[in-house]
Amino acid sequence: AQYQQTAAGSARDMMRMVNGILTLTELQAGRLSVQPQVFSLRGVLDTLRQQFLGNAQSKGLAFSIDVASELPDRLDGDAGKLMQCLECLLDNAFKFTHDGAVRVRVVGLPQADGHLHLTFIVSDSGIGFAQLDEATLYQRFFQVDGSTTREYGGLGIGLAICRQLIELLGGRLTHHSEPRKGSRFQLEVAVIAVPPEPARAVDLHRAPQDCTVLLVEDNCVTQLVLRGMLLKLGYRVKVADSGPTALAMLQEGAFDAVLLDVPEDGFSLCCQIRALPGCGELPVIALSDALQGSARQHCHGVGPTEQLLKPVRFELLQAVLQRRLLCPLEGESAGS
């Protein structure tokens, strides 16, 4: 398991490096533009948490992502470029921290024009560096000194990309660092707060045959068993064998619930589902090998509606779907 985790981490590092080179090339050519979309703030942060949790565990570092409770979750902005900037800052924080902690804090300030001024603070207890002028620190292929390339690896283009991306979004990146005391990078960007989706109207007299369930499961045997259960209960069923396929199907068609197998990144997929238009209140029933009570709290309301322990028992599946789709409790929407 440790070997697989290390291999997966190396693959992600390589992918980030390749993405960085491609992004730098596009920035130089002036081909990148802002691509705003409605997204889930806590969904983005939970995805980052899942991506870097292995880094923290392998180095024995404390790792936390804290979001001010008053911040809205549904925002309009370029989530892809924002996430790429945060990935860069976290990658550096873990790379140059041997012991202690890496922390992310997110705060916000409403603006008079209706925008929300978001601030992401990424801090670490790593090696730090002496104060450098910004032109030097954020230039391409810069390392603090020649030894960092040999000891820590990397191409030295991350901060240059991060600075250019955040400026493309109309934001700014600043820093403070001291040798042997760690570093703090502060990323500021303006987004638009999007009102929560209204609760879906629920027909209290619906029957199973009136409801379509999307089953997300990559194991063909488990897929066959669960599909059989759903069909026996009378539900219409469509199947997706991967996260990207499920997201595409949800954007193209209407579903009443999602039955989601939860691998290592399953909760991140759930958060991505929540960020899709029209899916904020969609019942998502997670199937997991062990109940993970804190996962939904980490997503702050964008995690699964309920969880079922695998192997799934027919009567429990029936009860959950009955409660969530056919006869929700008084005063409760299907997605609450």
C-alpha positions as CSV (number, residue, x, y, z in Angstrom):
1,A,0.0,0.0,0.0
2,Q,2.9,2.4,0.8
3,Y,4.5,1.6,-2.5
4,Q,1.2,2.3,-4.3
5,Q,0.8,5.6,-2.4
6,T,4.3,6.7,-3.3
7,A,3.9,5.7,-7.0
8,A,0.6,7.6,-7.1
9,G,2.2,10.7,-5.5
10,S,5.1,10.6,-8.0
11,A,2.6,10.3,-10.9
12,R,0.7,13.4,-9.6
13,D,4.0,15.3,-9.2
14,M,5.0,14.5,-12.8
15,M,1.5,15.5,-14.1
16,R,1.7,18.8,-12.2
17,M,5.2,19.4,-13.8
18,V,3.9,18.7,-17.3
19,N,0.8,20.9,-16.7
20,G,3.1,23.6,-15.5
21,I,5.2,23.5,-18.6
22,L,2.1,23.6,-20.8
23,T,0.6,26.4,-18.9
24,L,3.8,28.5,-19.1
25,T,4.0,27.9,-22.8
26,E,0.4,29.1,-23.2
27,L,1.0,32.1,-21.0
28,Q,4.0,33.1,-23.1
29,A,1.9,32.8,-26.2
30,G,-1.0,34.8,-24.8
31,R,-3.4,32.0,-25.4
32,L,-4.8,31.7,-21.9
33,S,-8.0,33.6,-20.9
34,V,-10.3,33.7,-17.8
35,Q,-12.9,30.9,-17.9
36,P,-15.4,31.7,-15.2
37,Q,-17.9,29.1,-14.0
38,V,-20.0,28.3,-11.0
39,F,-18.1,26.1,-8.6
40,S,-18.0,24.9,-5.0
41,L,-15.3,26.6,-2.9
42,R,-15.3,23.8,-0.3
43,G,-15.4,21.3,-3.1
44,V,-12.2,22.7,-4.6
45,L,-10.5,22.8,-1.1
46,D,-11.6,19.2,-0.4
47,T,-10.1,18.1,-3.7
48,L,-6.8,19.8,-2.7
49,R,-7.0,18.1,0.7
50,Q,-7.3,14.7,-0.9
51,Q,-4.5,15.4,-3.3
52,F,-1.9,16.4,-0.6
53,L,-3.0,14.2,2.3
54,G,-0.5,11.6,1.2
55,N,2.3,14.1,1.2
56,A,1.4,15.1,4.8
57,Q,1.2,11.5,6.0
58,S,4.5,10.4,4.3
59,K,6.4,13.2,6.0
60,G,4.5,13.2,9.3
61,L,3.3,16.7,8.9
62,A,0.1,18.3,10.3
63,F,-2.1,19.5,7.4
64,S,-5.2,21.5,7.7
65,I,-7.5,23.6,5.5
66,D,-9.8,26.0,7.3
67,V,-12.5,28.1,5.7
68,A,-14.2,31.0,7.5
69,S,-17.7,29.7,8.3
70,E,-19.5,32.8,7.0
71,L,-18.1,32.4,3.4
72,P,-20.6,31.2,0.8
73,D,-19.8,28.0,-1.0
74,R,-21.2,28.6,-4.5
75,L,-19.0,31.0,-6.3
76,D,-18.5,32.2,-9.9
77,G,-14.8,32.4,-11.0
78,D,-12.1,30.5,-12.8
79,A,-11.8,27.5,-10.5
80,G,-9.3,25.7,-12.7
81,K,-6.7,28.4,-12.6
82,L,-7.3,29.1,-8.9
83,M,-6.8,25.4,-8.1
84,Q,-3.6,25.3,-10.2
85,C,-2.2,28.3,-8.2
86,L,-3.1,26.6,-4.8
87,E,-1.6,23.3,-6.0
88,C,1.7,25.2,-6.7
89,L,1.8,26.8,-3.3
90,L,1.0,23.6,-1.5
91,D,3.5,21.6,-3.6
92,N,6.2,24.0,-2.6
93,A,5.1,24.1,1.1
94,F,5.3,20.3,1.4
95,K,8.5,20.1,-0.7
96,F,10.4,22.5,1.6
97,T,8.9,21.4,5.0
98,H,10.6,18.5,6.9
99,D,8.6,18.8,10.2
100,G,5.8,20.8,11.7
101,A,2.8,21.8,9.6
102,V,1.3,23.0,6.4
103,R,-1.8,25.0,6.8
104,V,-4.3,26.8,4.5
105,R,-6.7,29.5,5.8
106,V,-9.4,31.0,3.6
107,V,-11.1,34.3,4.5
108,G,-13.2,36.7,2.6
109,L,-14.5,40.3,2.5
110,P,-17.7,41.4,0.6
111,Q,-17.2,44.3,-1.8
112,A,-19.6,47.1,-2.7
113,D,-19.8,46.0,-6.3
114,G,-21.2,42.6,-5.3
115,H,-17.9,40.7,-5.6
116,L,-16.3,38.7,-2.8
117,H,-12.6,39.4,-2.1
118,L,-11.1,36.0,-1.2
119,T,-7.8,35.5,0.5
120,F,-6.0,32.2,0.6
121,I,-3.1,32.0,3.1
122,V,-0.7,29.0,2.7
123,S,1.8,28.8,5.5
124,D,4.4,26.2,6.4
125,S,7.2,25.6,9.0
126,G,9.7,24.7,6.4
127,I,13.3,25.9,5.5
128,G,12.1,29.4,4.5
129,F,14.4,31.8,2.7
130,A,15.9,35.3,3.0
131,Q,13.9,38.2,1.8
132,L,14.2,38.6,-2.0
133,D,12.9,41.2,-4.3
134,E,9.8,40.0,-6.1
135,A,11.3,40.2,-9.6
136,T,13.9,37.7,-8.5
137,L,11.6,35.3,-6.6
138,Y,8.9,35.0,-9.3
139,Q,11.2,34.8,-12.3
140,R,11.2,31.6,-14.3
141,F,13.6,28.7,-13.4
142,F,14.6,30.4,-10.2
143,Q,15.7,28.4,-7.2
144,V,16.8,29.9,-3.9
145,D,20.3,28.5,-4.5
146,G,21.8,25.8,-6.6
147,S,21.5,23.2,-3.8
148,T,17.7,23.3,-3.8
149,T,17.4,21.9,-7.3
150,R,19.6,19.0,-6.3
151,E,18.0,18.3,-2.9
152,Y,14.3,19.1,-3.7
153,G,14.0,18.8,-7.4
154,G,11.6,20.7,-9.6
155,L,12.1,23.2,-12.5
156,G,11.7,26.4,-10.5
157,I,8.7,27.6,-12.7
158,G,5.9,27.1,-10.2
159,L,5.9,30.5,-8.6
160,A,6.3,32.2,-11.9
161,I,3.3,30.4,-13.3
162,C,1.3,31.1,-10.1
163,R,2.0,34.8,-10.2
164,Q,1.1,35.1,-13.9
165,L,-2.1,33.1,-13.4
166,I,-3.4,35.0,-10.5
167,E,-2.6,38.3,-12.2
168,L,-4.6,37.0,-15.2
169,L,-7.5,36.6,-12.8
170,G,-7.1,40.1,-11.6
171,G,-5.6,39.1,-8.2
172,R,-2.2,39.2,-6.6
173,L,0.3,37.0,-4.8
174,T,2.4,38.2,-1.9
175,H,4.8,36.4,0.5
176,H,6.7,36.6,3.7
177,S,9.5,34.2,4.7
178,E,12.4,33.8,7.1
179,P,15.2,31.2,7.0
180,R,14.5,28.2,9.2
181,K,11.2,29.7,10.3
182,G,8.9,28.9,7.3
183,S,7.0,30.8,4.7
184,R,3.6,32.3,4.2
185,F,2.1,33.0,0.7
186,Q,-1.0,35.0,0.4
187,L,-3.2,34.7,-2.7
188,E,-6.0,37.3,-3.2
189,V,-8.7,37.1,-5.9
190,A,-12.2,38.5,-6.5
191,V,-15.1,36.2,-7.2
192,I,-18.9,36.5,-7.3
193,A,-21.0,34.8,-4.7
194,V,-23.8,32.8,-6.2
195,P,-27.1,32.3,-4.2
196,P,-27.8,28.8,-3.1
197,E,-30.0,26.8,-5.4
198,P,-33.6,26.6,-4.3
199,A,-34.7,23.3,-2.8
200,R,-36.2,21.0,-5.4
201,A,-39.9,20.5,-5.3
202,V,-40.6,16.9,-4.2
203,D,-43.6,15.0,-5.4
204,L,-44.6,13.1,-2.3
205,H,-46.5,10.6,-4.4
206,R,-43.7,9.5,-6.6
207,A,-43.1,5.9,-7.3
208,P,-39.7,4.2,-7.9
209,Q,-40.5,4.0,-11.7
210,D,-40.7,7.8,-11.7
211,C,-37.1,8.2,-10.5
212,T,-33.8,7.7,-12.4
213,V,-30.7,6.8,-10.4
214,L,-27.2,7.2,-11.6
215,L,-25.0,4.4,-10.4
216,V,-21.2,5.2,-10.4
217,E,-19.2,2.1,-10.0
218,D,-16.1,0.8,-11.8
219,N,-16.2,-2.8,-10.6
220,C,-18.2,-4.7,-13.1
221,V,-19.4,-7.4,-10.6
222,T,-20.5,-4.8,-8.0
223,Q,-22.0,-2.8,-10.8
224,L,-24.1,-5.8,-11.9
225,V,-25.3,-6.5,-8.3
226,L,-26.3,-3.0,-7.5
227,R,-28.0,-2.4,-10.8
228,G,-30.0,-5.6,-10.2
229,M,-31.1,-4.3,-6.7
230,L,-32.2,-1.0,-8.2
231,L,-34.1,-2.6,-11.0
232,K,-35.8,-5.0,-8.6
233,L,-36.9,-2.0,-6.5
234,G,-38.4,-0.5,-9.6
235,Y,-36.0,2.4,-10.3
236,R,-34.7,3.4,-13.7
237,V,-30.9,3.0,-13.7
238,K,-28.1,4.5,-15.7
239,V,-24.5,3.4,-15.1
240,A,-21.2,5.3,-15.2
241,D,-17.9,3.5,-14.7
242,S,-15.7,6.6,-13.9
243,G,-15.9,10.0,-12.4
244,P,-15.5,12.0,-15.6
245,T,-18.3,9.9,-17.3
246,A,-20.6,10.5,-14.3
247,L,-20.0,14.3,-14.4
248,A,-20.7,14.4,-18.1
249,M,-23.9,12.4,-17.7
250,L,-25.1,14.6,-14.9
251,Q,-24.6,17.7,-17.1
252,E,-26.4,16.1,-20.1
253,G,-29.4,14.5,-18.3
254,A,-31.7,14.7,-15.3
255,F,-31.3,12.3,-12.4
256,D,-33.1,12.0,-9.1
257,A,-30.2,10.5,-7.1
258,V,-26.6,9.3,-7.4
259,L,-25.4,6.0,-5.9
260,L,-21.7,6.6,-5.6
261,D,-18.9,4.1,-4.8
262,V,-16.3,5.8,-2.7
263,P,-12.7,5.0,-3.7
264,E,-9.8,7.2,-2.4
265,D,-11.0,10.3,-4.3
266,G,-14.8,9.6,-4.0
267,F,-15.6,12.4,-1.7
268,S,-13.8,14.9,-4.1
269,L,-16.0,13.5,-6.9
270,C,-19.1,14.1,-4.7
271,C,-18.0,17.7,-4.2
272,Q,-17.6,18.1,-7.9
273,I,-21.1,16.8,-8.4
274,R,-22.4,19.3,-5.9
275,A,-20.8,22.1,-7.9
276,L,-22.6,21.2,-11.1
277,P,-25.6,23.4,-12.1
278,G,-28.8,21.9,-10.7
279,C,-27.0,19.3,-8.6
280,G,-26.5,21.3,-5.4
281,E,-29.4,19.5,-3.7
282,L,-29.2,16.2,-5.5
283,P,-29.3,13.2,-3.1
284,V,-25.9,11.4,-3.2
285,I,-25.7,8.1,-1.4
286,A,-22.1,7.1,-0.9
287,L,-21.0,3.4,-0.7
288,S,-17.9,2.9,1.3
289,D,-15.9,0.1,3.0
290,A,-16.0,2.0,6.3
291,L,-18.3,4.8,7.5
292,Q,-16.4,8.1,7.4
293,G,-18.3,10.4,9.7
294,S,-15.9,13.3,9.3
295,A,-15.8,13.4,5.5
296,R,-19.2,15.1,5.2
297,Q,-18.2,17.7,7.8
298,H,-14.9,18.4,5.8
299,C,-17.0,19.2,2.8
300,H,-19.3,21.5,4.8
301,G,-22.5,20.4,3.2
302,V,-21.2,19.4,-0.2
303,G,-20.4,15.8,0.8
304,P,-22.7,12.8,0.5
305,T,-26.3,13.0,1.7
306,E,-26.0,9.5,3.3
307,Q,-23.5,6.6,3.4
308,L,-24.1,2.9,3.1
309,L,-21.6,0.3,4.2
310,K,-20.4,-2.2,1.6
311,P,-21.5,-4.9,0.8
312,V,-24.8,-3.1,0.5
313,R,-27.8,-4.7,2.1
314,F,-31.0,-4.7,-0.1
315,E,-33.3,-3.6,2.7
316,L,-31.0,-0.7,3.7
317,L,-30.7,0.5,0.1
318,Q,-34.5,0.4,-0.2
319,A,-35.0,2.4,3.0
320,V,-32.5,5.1,2.1
321,L,-34.0,5.6,-1.4
322,Q,-37.5,5.5,0.0
323,R,-36.7,8.2,2.5
324,R,-34.7,10.4,0.1
325,L,-36.7,10.1,-3.1
326,L,-40.3,9.0,-2.3
327,C,-41.3,10.3,1.1
328,P,-38.9,12.7,2.7
329,L,-39.5,13.6,6.3
330,E,-41.8,16.5,7.0
331,G,-40.0,19.8,6.4
332,E,-37.1,18.0,4.7
333,S,-36.2,18.2,1.1
334,A,-34.9,15.2,-0.8
335,G,-31.4,16.7,-0.8
336,S,-31.2,17.9,2.9
